Amino acid sequence: MNKYLTLHPWHIIEEGFNGANQKSSESLFSIGNGRMGQRASFEESYSGETLLGNYIGGVYYPDPTKVGYWKHGYPAYFAKLVNTTSWIGIDIQIGKEKLDLAKCKVHDFLRTLNMQEGYLERSFIAEFPSGKQVKVHSKRFLSIVDREIGAVRYAITPLNFSSEIAITPYLDSNMKNDWANYGDRFSDPYYREAHKGEAYLTIETCKTNFHVCTGMKFAVVQNDKQVVINPELIAHETYVANTVKVQCLEGEETVIYKYAAILASLYYAKEELLETCAKLLHQAFHKGFESLLAEQAAAWIVKWEHSDVTIEGDVAAQQAIRFNIFQLNQTYTGQDPELNIGPKGYTGEKYGGVTYWDTEAYCLPFYLATSGEEAAKSLLLYRYKHLPKAIENAENIGLYGRAALYPMVTVNGEECHNEWEITFEEIHRNGAMAYAIYNYVRYTGDKNYLVEYGLEVLIALARFWQKRASFSTVKNKYVILGVTGPNEYENNVDNNWYTNILASWTLDYTQEVISYVKQVNPEKFHQIATKTKLQENDEILLWRKVRENMYFPKDEKLGIFLQQDNYLDKEQRLAKELDPSERPLNQHWSWDRILRSCFIKQADVLQGIYFFEENYDLETIKRNFDFYEPRTVHESSLSPCVHAILAAKLGYEDKAYEMYLRTARLDLDDYNHEVKEGCHITSMAGSWLAIVQGFGGMRVRNNELHFKPMIIPNWQFYAFKIIFRDNLLNIKVSKECVEIANESTAPIGVWVYDKRYLVEGKGLVNIM
């Protein structure tokens, strides 16, 4: 771990500058607005180790696949978000000395991410080799109101001299992606122009031909008056700038206000980009920094009204959950149906910034409960629109007849992941797609989604599972061979229990939905059956046969579900027996050694129990948890949250709290020594699940909310908000009572410790 941040309930704070932490801080202090995001690089020059990253959702480059040995069926590329034009840059030069924190002595450095109001702030004193000292204070944000706009307020004060200072606001498109397989450039310059006080630069992405137009406009202010400027205009192929020279007096502040408009052809016609960019840029300039910032703060207040979690008595836990909620809210808003959620969001380049199964398994419940039905529905529609590509993906591995295999990794519906044991074996992702439809309908009550969209997807998924299963004459059961479950420390195994249970459940759920749609809308069912070429009687009969005869590995003596065939043939050791110097295993052990070990990367059997816990009694859950958790090394960011939820259900307070802190502070404390690559955005939703479903015990049963809260001993209370079917509830849990406030006007029934309570509109219920 690397604990260098100051604890605070609403802020992420870095006190003192250490260049060794810079790339990690760039990830942790990232800002975004759902459509785009930016790492927390400096405005002024910095010659130290850095990743100056600016990313726009959906603007990608198909990076050619790089593997040691090509296998048939490998995708031709891995989609990666393009590192687009940097708009924040403001070079500062005093005489022959350029402001560069890698070359200056740095005093009183303070960097703060204000999560309550949505901006990044930084201050420091820099001492040049000449002995001159300047004080700098900067503040910037990406607007979640005007989602093409970014703004910077950059103030510089000479402390022990008076001098002319050269100020150069610029745009730079000479950006490279660190995670490029062959070092390719992902974009080329397309157009640039510089004018007095403003400049524009357009890039074109290679192969995909997206255009991104970035404009900047700035003003220099001294003593509350705008300075008249006569800039030197600079326009190189990949760089446009204005350089102005301003006389600065000792002790007097000079402020540069810089505004940017960033537009992509994903949302605007190419021929209109420049004109629209200039229009929006001028509107932002005239609105002014303080007005834009006030709108930003007001918009974030609204977001927090729906999604905040309060923890009293544990600042580390409080800071962590708010940090994770903040990053989730600035990564995805549901406003753009062509966007989804990348495992690193816009905070780094690992995983390419594209979509994994994490969204359906972990993120969907967060958006359901904090952003309402439409945001979550957009996540499902993203997959619905990609169904034709999922059918192509299944055909690519030899499964025909309109079966669908959703991609492990995608930006446009095509599979673009290129590790054989994951791309072609980690097929449990298909089950996550089906479960997400079920989860959405269960939570919202929107059964019309099944009629309009859901059934079509489910039919294709059911076909996949029926075709992927094969009949074993030895076992007299259907088996699923050659897979990788959620535990990626096992490859090419047979009968992964989690995969088999999801396959069986999907076949059953699809039949249930077919019956429902036939009953409520026969005409629509006929249209779907025709479109999908459903052979109803024959196919359903075959699905039922597979489902009723699916093989599930189990050890009767231990009373546990086996992770896969022959799991107990491995030498059984516990994670606590490992030498800490060997952790994480994937950085210290050969892959062969990992595959031969019993150690589990993340919840596997327990992931299935988490999804379908209502099917198992408490003793069954306990036996499986007690067996598998001690063998789990939690070297996936997605692991601790599931264990926290089940530990809370079992009353294991210490383990639940341990797992909560591990998932919530994974990035803030850099548990896996990798936060410099970006934050674990999708697993951040898991920390919210650990609070709400774990400690709060929230479940949906029979169209109503159920709670079985517990409280960590050192917490005075915790509280969270839930949007459920147009009701906004505030649930507060203390040692003395559970308090449920209905902030909406309609009454709602809720269950607490298996007893039903009616909470009137604007009413309050206390359960002692």
Number of C-alpha atoms within 10 A of each C-alpha: 12 14 10 16 17 14 17 13 20 18 21 23 20 20 15 15 18 14 14 11 16 19 23 26 26 26 27 24 26 26 29 30 25 27 23 25 23 28 25 27 23 18 20 19 17 17 9 14 12 20 23 24 26 27 26 23 26 24 24 28 26 19 24 16 18 15 12 5 5 12 11 8 14 19 19 15 18 25 27 26 26 28 28 30 28 22 26 25 19 23 19 21 18 15 10 6 14 18 20 21 22 15 16 18 15 18 15 13 18 16 25 20 24 18 24 19 20 24 23 22 20 18 20 21 22 24 20 19 11 8 12 15 21 20 19 19 19 20 21 25 25 29 25 24 16 15 16 21 26 25 28 25 19 22 19 22 21 22 18 12 14 15 14 14 20 17 20 23 27 28 28 19 21 17 20 19 23 16 16 18 14 10 11 15 17 24 27 18 19 15 14 20 18 22 16 15 21 25 26 26 28 24 24 20 22 18 12 13 15 20 25 27 27 30 30 30 24 21 19 21 16 16 10 10 10 13 15 11 15 13 16 15 18 16 18 12 15 19 21 25 28 25 21 19 18 18 11 19 17 14 15 14 21 24 23 23 22 27 25 30 27 26 27 23 17 15 11 14 13 15 10 11 21 19 11 16 25 22 13 18 24 19 13 22 20 9 11 15 21 11 12 21 21 12 17 20 21 14 16 20 17 10 17 19 14 19 24 21 22 19 23 15 15 17 14 17 21 20 24 29 27 27 27 26 24 23 29 24 23 23 27 23 22 22 12 17 15 18 22 27 26 30 26 25 33 34 32 36 27 18 21 26 30 27 25 22 23 21 23 26 23 23 24 22 22 23 24 22 22 24 19 21 22 14 19 24 21 19 24 23 16 17 21 18 16 18 23 19 20 26 23 21 24 22 16 16 13 12 18 16 16 21 28 27 31 30 28 24 24 23 29 20 23 23 26 25 22 22 15 17 15 19 19 23 19 22 24 24 23 26 28 23 24 25 21 21 22 18 20 21 19 16 22 20 14 14 17 13 16 19 21 13 16 21 25 21 24 27 27 24 28 28 25 24 28 22 18 18 19 15 15 12 8 6 9 11 18 23 22 24 17 17 22 25 30 26 23 19 22 24 17 19 18 20 27 31 23 26 30 28 21 22 28 23 17 27 28 18 19 25 19 12 19 20 13 17 21 14 11 12 12 14 12 14 21 14 11 19 17 11 10 16 11 19 11 12 8 9 15 20 13 16 22 16 15 24 23 14 15 22 22 22 21 15 11 9 6 11 13 20 23 22 26 24 16 12 18 12 10 12 11 12 13 16 18 11 9 12 8 10 8 11 15 17 19 14 9 11 13 10 14 9 12 18 17 14 18 22 25 26 24 28 27 24 24 23 19 18 22 17 16 14 15 10 10 12 9 12 11 16 21 16 14 18 21 13 15 23 21 15 21 23 21 24 20 20 23 24 26 30 32 30 29 31 28 26 26 29 22 16 12 13 18 14 18 27 23 15 24 30 21 22 32 31 21 25 29 25 18 19 18 16 14 15 25 22 20 26 30 26 25 29 28 32 28 30 33 27 24 30 29 24 25 29 28 26 21 19 16 16 12 8 16 16 17 22 22 18 23 20 18 18 13 9 16 15 20 24 20 22 24 23 22 21 17 14 17 24 23 22 22 21 24 19 14 11 13 22 17 23 19 24 19 16 13 14 15 21 13 18 18 17 11 10 9 13 15 14 20 17 16 14 17 16 15 14 12 9
